[in-house]
Amino acid sequence: MIIDICVSPPLPEILTGYADPPQHLVRYKRLFKGSEKALAALGKLTVEDFLLMMDAAGIAICVLHGEDMESTFGRRINNELIVDLVHRYPTRFRGFIGVDPHKGRKATREIDRMVSEGLCGVMIAPWEHGLFTDDKKYFPIYERCLRHDIPIWIHTSLNFSHVIPMEYGRPLILDRVAVRYGDLKIIAGHAGWPWVTEMVAVLWRHDNVYADISGVRPKYMGMHNTGWEPLIHYGNTILQDKILFGTAWPLVMFDTAVNDVKELPLKPEVRGKWFYGNAARLLKIEG
């Protein structure tokens, strides 16, 4: 079985945005170069189609992410949409709450409300909030996650926007959060590339920090001179309990990512942890 820790909700009103992104994300279209037909088809995808795609790739559970960058870019994936999908398909979906730190108490109340509806984590993207991860505006959000004993997914990598500095995603800054909040369950989304050695150091230092491999084809992680070598080496040994499978679907397709991971030089028992065991433990999924 496989858990995908980072997935966009399979709803037409969200997926059509990949073909026509907002101005600050327009360069993300380069990542989909040659996939125009596939992008157009996303707008016609049904949830039932999506479940069939999951089944074909062996994905048991997808963690769907809400988003809230309303204060900075007027962009949001409403958490109510995530709640609806989780309630309709409780064995196949889990949900993370998108929150906007610029909304102050409204953001923490949103966490309380969504946890009561069954969502089980929080998602933030500091680069689109215009904040570093150790900014005080995030502290109430981190403390709310601690109160509810839920993990927080934090974008930790470069971004491809032409107007937002990439340094917001440095793992070195995330380390400050892990020092301040030693019990906060942190998922470093996208595993910190191009600062992979820093990412490994943060994972090694802090028992409460995990990393997912979403947003990049795993085959590149197995290639020399791509910068991913430390994650593969240590993720196969001392950090084998800290790595989570993810795709950032539709950025990477399920079957492509699963097949790529199967080709990585991982010990069989480690591959099982990456695919399922580590996320199941973190999300308290039995079975």
C-alpha positions as CSV (number, residue, x, y, z in Angstrom):
1,M,0.0,0.0,0.0
2,I,1.1,3.6,-0.7
3,I,0.2,6.9,0.9
4,D,0.7,10.1,-1.1
5,I,1.3,12.9,1.4
6,C,0.9,15.8,-1.1
7,V,-1.9,16.0,-3.6
8,S,-4.1,18.8,-5.1
9,P,-7.8,18.1,-4.8
10,P,-9.2,16.4,-8.0
11,L,-11.8,19.0,-8.7
12,P,-12.3,20.9,-12.0
13,E,-12.5,24.3,-10.4
14,I,-9.0,23.8,-9.0
15,L,-7.3,21.8,-11.7
16,T,-8.2,24.2,-14.5
17,G,-5.8,26.7,-12.8
18,Y,-2.8,24.6,-13.9
19,A,-3.5,25.5,-17.5
20,D,-4.1,29.1,-16.7
21,P,-2.0,30.0,-13.6
22,P,-2.0,33.4,-11.9
23,Q,0.7,35.9,-13.0
24,H,3.1,35.1,-10.1
25,L,3.0,31.4,-11.1
26,V,3.1,31.7,-14.8
27,R,6.6,30.2,-15.1
28,Y,5.3,27.0,-13.7
29,K,3.9,26.3,-17.1
30,R,7.4,25.4,-18.1
31,L,7.1,22.3,-15.8
32,F,4.2,21.2,-17.9
33,K,5.8,21.9,-21.2
34,G,4.4,19.4,-23.8
35,S,1.5,18.5,-21.5
36,E,-1.1,20.9,-22.8
37,K,-3.5,18.2,-23.7
38,A,-3.1,16.5,-20.4
39,L,-3.7,19.8,-18.6
40,A,-6.8,20.4,-20.6
41,A,-8.1,17.0,-19.7
42,L,-7.7,17.7,-16.0
43,G,-10.7,20.1,-16.2
44,K,-12.9,17.1,-17.2
45,L,-11.6,14.7,-14.6
46,T,-14.1,13.3,-12.2
47,V,-13.4,12.0,-8.6
48,E,-14.2,8.5,-9.8
49,D,-11.6,8.9,-12.6
50,F,-9.1,10.0,-10.0
51,L,-9.8,7.0,-7.7
52,L,-9.2,4.7,-10.7
53,M,-5.8,6.4,-11.2
54,M,-5.0,5.9,-7.6
55,D,-5.9,2.2,-7.8
56,A,-3.9,1.7,-10.9
57,A,-0.8,3.0,-9.2
58,G,-1.4,1.2,-5.9
59,I,-2.2,4.4,-4.0
60,A,-4.3,3.6,-1.0
61,I,-4.7,7.1,0.5
62,C,-4.1,10.6,-0.8
63,V,-3.6,13.6,1.5
64,L,-5.4,16.5,-0.1
65,H,-4.1,20.0,0.6
66,G,-6.1,23.2,1.1
67,E,-4.3,26.4,0.4
68,D,-4.7,30.0,1.6
69,M,-2.6,32.8,0.1
70,E,-5.5,35.2,-0.1
71,S,-3.8,38.1,1.7
72,T,-0.8,38.2,-0.7
73,F,-2.1,36.8,-4.0
74,G,-5.9,36.4,-3.7
75,R,-5.5,32.7,-4.1
76,R,-7.2,30.0,-2.1
77,I,-8.2,26.3,-2.2
78,N,-11.2,26.4,0.2
79,N,-10.8,23.9,3.1
80,E,-14.5,23.1,2.8
81,L,-13.8,21.4,-0.5
82,I,-11.3,19.2,1.2
83,V,-13.8,18.4,4.0
84,D,-16.4,17.3,1.5
85,L,-14.0,14.9,-0.3
86,V,-12.8,13.4,3.0
87,H,-16.3,12.9,4.2
88,R,-17.4,11.3,0.9
89,Y,-14.4,9.0,0.6
90,P,-13.1,8.5,4.2
91,T,-11.0,5.4,3.4
92,R,-9.2,7.1,0.5
93,F,-8.6,10.7,1.5
94,R,-7.1,12.7,4.3
95,G,-7.0,16.4,4.4
96,F,-4.6,19.2,5.4
97,I,-5.8,22.7,6.2
98,G,-4.6,25.7,4.2
99,V,-4.1,28.7,6.4
100,D,-3.0,32.3,5.8
101,P,-0.8,33.7,8.7
102,H,-1.7,37.2,7.7
103,K,-5.3,36.5,8.9
104,G,-4.2,36.2,12.6
105,R,-6.8,34.7,14.9
106,K,-9.0,33.9,11.9
107,A,-6.3,31.4,10.8
108,T,-6.1,29.7,14.1
109,R,-9.9,29.5,14.4
110,E,-9.9,27.9,10.9
111,I,-7.6,25.2,12.2
112,D,-9.9,24.5,15.2
113,R,-13.0,24.4,12.9
114,M,-11.4,22.1,10.3
115,V,-9.9,19.7,12.8
116,S,-13.4,19.3,14.3
117,E,-14.5,18.4,10.7
118,G,-11.9,15.7,10.5
119,L,-8.9,17.3,8.8
120,C,-5.7,16.0,10.2
121,G,-2.9,18.5,9.4
122,V,-2.0,22.0,8.2
123,M,-0.3,23.3,5.0
124,I,1.6,26.5,4.6
125,A,3.7,27.9,1.7
126,P,5.9,30.6,3.1
127,W,7.1,31.8,-0.3
128,E,3.6,32.8,-1.3
129,H,3.0,34.4,2.1
130,G,6.1,36.5,1.7
131,L,7.4,35.2,5.1
132,F,10.2,33.1,6.3
133,T,9.2,30.0,8.3
134,D,10.5,31.4,11.5
135,D,8.4,34.6,11.2
136,K,6.4,35.3,14.4
137,K,3.2,35.4,12.3
138,Y,3.5,31.6,12.0
139,F,3.9,31.0,15.8
140,P,0.2,30.8,16.6
141,I,-0.3,28.4,13.8
142,Y,2.5,26.1,15.0
143,E,1.1,26.3,18.5
144,R,-2.3,25.3,17.3
145,C,-0.9,22.3,15.6
146,L,0.8,21.3,18.8
147,R,-2.5,21.8,20.7
148,H,-4.3,19.4,18.3
149,D,-1.3,17.1,17.9
150,I,-1.3,17.3,14.1
151,P,1.5,17.7,11.6
152,I,2.2,20.8,9.5
153,W,3.4,20.6,5.9
154,I,5.8,23.4,5.0
155,H,7.0,24.2,1.5
156,T,10.8,23.7,1.8
157,S,12.5,24.0,-1.6
158,L,13.0,26.4,-4.4
159,N,10.1,28.0,-6.2
160,F,9.8,28.7,-9.9
161,S,8.1,32.1,-9.6
162,H,9.9,35.0,-11.4
163,V,8.8,37.5,-8.7
164,I,9.4,35.6,-5.4
165,P,12.9,34.9,-4.0
166,M,13.7,31.2,-3.6
167,E,15.4,31.7,-0.2
168,Y,12.0,31.4,1.6
169,G,12.4,27.6,1.1
170,R,15.8,27.0,2.7
171,P,15.9,24.2,5.2
172,L,18.4,26.2,7.3
173,I,15.5,28.5,8.3
174,L,13.2,25.6,9.0
175,D,15.8,24.4,11.5
176,R,15.1,27.5,13.6
177,V,11.4,26.4,13.8
178,A,12.4,22.9,14.8
179,V,14.6,24.3,17.6
180,R,11.8,26.5,18.9
181,Y,9.1,23.8,18.6
182,G,10.7,20.5,19.4
183,D,7.5,18.6,19.6
184,L,5.9,20.1,16.4
185,K,5.5,17.4,13.7
186,I,7.0,19.1,10.6
187,I,6.9,17.8,7.0
188,A,9.4,19.6,4.8
189,G,7.6,19.6,1.5
190,H,9.7,18.8,-1.6
191,A,12.7,17.7,0.5
192,G,14.7,20.9,0.3
193,W,16.3,20.8,-3.1
194,P,18.7,22.4,-4.0
195,W,19.8,22.6,-0.4
196,V,19.6,18.8,0.1
197,T,22.7,18.6,2.4
198,E,21.0,21.2,4.7
199,M,17.8,19.2,4.5
200,V,19.6,16.0,5.6
201,A,21.2,17.9,8.5
202,V,17.9,19.2,9.7
203,L,16.3,15.7,9.5
204,W,19.2,14.2,11.3
205,R,19.2,16.9,14.1
206,H,15.4,16.8,14.8
207,D,13.3,13.8,15.6
208,N,10.2,15.8,14.8
209,V,11.1,16.7,11.2
210,Y,10.2,14.6,8.1
211,A,10.6,15.3,4.4
212,D,8.4,14.3,1.4
213,I,9.8,13.8,-2.1
214,S,6.8,15.4,-3.9
215,G,7.1,17.8,-6.8
216,V,10.0,16.1,-8.6
217,R,10.3,12.9,-10.6
218,P,12.0,10.4,-8.2
219,K,14.2,9.1,-11.1
220,Y,16.3,12.2,-10.8
221,M,17.0,11.4,-7.2
222,G,18.7,8.2,-8.3
223,M,20.9,10.0,-10.8
224,H,24.5,11.2,-10.1
225,N,25.3,14.9,-10.0
226,T,21.7,16.0,-9.5
227,G,22.2,17.0,-5.9
228,W,19.9,14.4,-4.5
229,E,22.6,11.8,-3.5
230,P,22.7,12.7,0.2
231,L,18.9,12.2,0.6
232,I,19.1,8.8,-1.1
233,H,22.1,7.7,0.9
234,Y,20.9,8.8,4.3
235,G,17.2,8.1,3.5
236,N,18.2,4.5,2.9
237,T,20.0,4.3,6.3
238,I,19.8,6.6,9.3
239,L,16.9,8.6,8.0
240,Q,14.9,5.8,6.6
241,D,12.0,6.6,9.1
242,K,11.9,10.3,8.1
243,I,11.1,10.2,4.3
244,L,7.5,10.3,2.9
245,F,6.3,9.5,-0.6
246,G,4.5,12.3,-2.4
247,T,3.8,13.5,-5.9
248,A,2.3,17.0,-5.7
249,W,-0.1,15.5,-8.2
250,P,-0.8,16.6,-11.0
251,L,2.8,18.0,-11.0
252,V,4.0,14.3,-11.1
253,M,1.6,11.5,-12.1
254,F,1.0,8.6,-9.6
255,D,2.2,5.8,-11.8
256,T,5.3,7.7,-12.9
257,A,6.4,8.5,-9.3
258,V,5.6,5.0,-8.0
259,N,7.6,3.3,-10.8
260,D,10.5,5.7,-10.3
261,V,10.7,5.0,-6.6
262,K,10.7,1.2,-7.3
263,E,13.8,1.8,-9.4
264,L,15.7,3.7,-6.7
265,P,18.5,1.8,-4.9
266,L,16.5,1.4,-1.7
267,K,16.4,-1.6,0.6
268,P,13.0,-3.3,0.3
269,E,12.1,-2.6,3.9
270,V,13.1,1.0,3.4
271,R,11.0,1.3,0.3
272,G,8.0,0.1,2.3
273,K,8.6,2.8,4.9
274,W,8.9,5.5,2.3
275,F,5.7,4.4,0.5
276,Y,3.5,3.8,3.5
277,G,4.9,3.1,7.0
278,N,6.4,6.5,7.8
279,A,3.3,8.4,6.7
280,A,0.9,5.9,8.4
281,R,2.7,6.4,11.7
282,L,2.7,10.2,11.3
283,L,-0.9,10.4,10.4
284,K,-1.9,7.7,12.9
285,I,-3.4,5.4,10.3
286,E,-3.8,1.8,11.4
287,G,-3.4,-1.2,9.2
